[in-house]
Amino acid sequence: MTNRARSILMSCVILASLLAGISIYLNNQIDIQYIEGSITRGYSSLNELAADSDVIAVVKVNKKLDHWVSDHLPAFNLEATILTPVFQSKPEETIIITQIGGVMEFEGKKVNRQFKDDPPMEIGKEYLIFARHNDIGTYTIIGGP
């Protein structure tokens, strides 16, 4: 086999590998599907939001704990550490935050469902939260003005 033929063959193999990789990548992409509606109350002022909060603090999200789907609505729990307590919290306290959203099977394909005005909190990031204690013993972020 000549050098030119060997070079053409190698180029074809590399091109085929790239095309296969791109195809696999595109097939594994998950579309974001925004859920209509909102769980926020629509507070008219920061004072009203603060008055309705059980906890106000700057937190750092440590990890995702679990994920479930109920009635076509995905949800998940996050572990967060309180960095700066503002109201009803202590430094270094660990809390669990429940959020709506996540990846699920819907009509035969995987989709990432979430509220447009309440995107999922990201691991390793810090947030100022206004939260309420809920019925399952975790906290839910409540909306702002």
C-alpha positions as CSV (number, residue, x, y, z in Angstrom):
1,M,0.0,0.0,0.0
2,T,1.4,3.4,-1.0
3,N,1.8,6.3,1.5
4,R,-1.0,8.2,-0.4
5,A,-3.4,5.3,-0.1
6,R,-2.5,4.8,3.5
7,S,-3.1,8.5,4.2
8,I,-6.5,8.4,2.4
9,L,-7.5,5.3,4.3
10,M,-6.6,6.9,7.7
11,S,-8.5,10.1,6.8
12,C,-11.6,8.1,6.0
13,V,-11.3,6.2,9.3
14,I,-10.9,9.4,11.2
15,L,-13.8,11.1,9.4
16,A,-16.1,8.1,10.0
17,S,-15.2,8.1,13.7
18,L,-16.0,11.8,14.0
19,L,-19.3,11.4,12.2
20,A,-20.2,8.5,14.5
21,G,-19.3,10.6,17.6
22,I,-21.3,13.5,16.4
23,S,-24.3,11.3,15.7
24,I,-24.1,9.7,19.2
25,Y,-23.8,13.2,20.8
26,L,-26.8,14.6,18.9
27,N,-28.9,11.6,19.8
28,N,-28.1,12.0,23.5
29,Q,-29.1,15.7,23.7
30,I,-32.0,16.3,26.0
31,D,-34.4,19.1,25.1
32,I,-35.5,21.5,27.8
33,Q,-39.3,21.6,28.1
34,Y,-40.6,24.5,30.1
35,I,-43.6,23.8,32.3
36,E,-46.4,26.3,32.0
37,G,-47.4,27.8,35.3
38,S,-45.6,28.9,38.4
39,I,-45.3,28.0,42.1
40,T,-44.4,31.5,43.1
41,R,-46.9,33.6,44.9
42,G,-46.0,36.9,43.3
43,Y,-44.8,39.0,46.3
44,S,-45.2,42.7,45.9
45,S,-42.3,43.7,48.1
46,L,-39.1,42.4,49.6
47,N,-40.7,42.9,53.1
48,E,-43.7,40.7,52.1
49,L,-41.3,38.0,50.8
50,A,-39.2,38.1,54.0
51,A,-42.2,38.0,56.2
52,D,-43.4,34.8,54.4
53,S,-40.0,33.1,54.7
54,D,-39.0,30.5,57.3
55,V,-35.3,30.8,56.3
56,I,-33.3,33.6,54.6
57,A,-29.6,32.8,54.0
58,V,-26.8,32.7,51.5
59,V,-26.3,29.0,50.8
60,K,-23.8,26.9,48.8
61,V,-25.3,23.9,47.0
62,N,-23.3,20.8,47.8
63,K,-24.9,17.9,45.9
64,K,-28.0,16.5,44.4
65,L,-29.5,13.8,46.7
66,D,-32.4,12.2,44.8
67,H,-34.8,12.7,41.9
68,W,-38.3,11.4,41.3
69,V,-41.3,11.9,39.0
70,S,-44.9,12.2,40.2
71,D,-47.8,12.9,37.8
72,H,-45.4,13.9,34.9
73,L,-43.7,16.4,37.2
74,P,-40.0,15.7,38.1
75,A,-38.6,17.0,41.3
76,F,-35.3,16.6,43.2
77,N,-33.6,17.4,46.5
78,L,-30.4,19.3,47.0
79,E,-28.1,19.4,50.0
80,A,-27.0,23.0,50.8
81,T,-24.8,24.5,53.5
82,I,-25.7,27.9,55.0
83,L,-22.8,30.3,54.5
84,T,-24.4,33.5,55.7
85,P,-27.5,33.3,57.9
86,V,-29.9,36.2,57.6
87,F,-33.0,34.8,59.3
88,Q,-33.8,31.6,61.2
89,S,-30.6,29.8,60.3
90,K,-27.1,29.1,61.6
91,P,-23.7,29.2,59.9
92,E,-22.6,25.8,58.5
93,E,-26.1,24.4,59.0
94,T,-27.0,21.8,56.3
95,I,-30.5,22.1,54.8
96,I,-32.3,20.1,52.1
97,I,-34.0,22.1,49.3
98,T,-36.7,20.6,47.1
99,Q,-37.1,21.9,43.6
100,I,-39.4,21.1,40.7
101,G,-37.7,20.0,37.4
102,G,-35.4,17.4,36.0
103,V,-34.9,14.8,33.3
104,M,-37.7,12.3,32.7
105,E,-39.2,10.1,30.0
106,F,-42.1,11.8,28.2
107,E,-43.8,10.5,25.1
108,G,-40.9,8.1,24.5
109,K,-38.0,10.5,24.8
110,K,-36.0,12.1,27.5
111,V,-36.8,15.7,28.3
112,N,-35.6,18.2,30.9
113,R,-38.8,19.7,32.4
114,Q,-38.5,22.9,34.4
115,F,-40.3,26.1,35.3
116,K,-38.9,29.0,33.2
117,D,-38.9,31.3,36.1
118,D,-37.4,28.8,38.5
119,P,-34.3,27.1,36.9
120,P,-32.6,24.3,38.9
121,M,-29.9,25.4,41.4
122,E,-26.4,24.3,40.3
123,I,-24.0,22.3,42.4
124,G,-21.1,24.4,43.8
125,K,-22.9,27.7,43.3
126,E,-24.0,30.2,46.0
127,Y,-27.5,31.6,46.3
128,L,-29.4,34.0,48.5
129,I,-32.5,32.1,49.3
130,F,-35.9,32.9,50.8
131,A,-37.4,29.6,51.7
132,R,-40.3,28.0,53.4
133,H,-40.3,24.7,55.3
134,N,-42.6,22.3,53.6
135,D,-44.7,19.2,54.5
136,I,-41.9,16.7,53.6
137,G,-39.3,18.3,56.0
138,T,-37.3,20.1,53.3
139,Y,-37.3,23.7,52.2
140,T,-38.8,25.2,49.0
141,I,-37.5,28.4,47.5
142,I,-40.3,31.0,47.3
143,G,-40.6,33.7,44.7
144,G,-39.5,37.3,44.9
145,P,-40.8,40.7,43.8
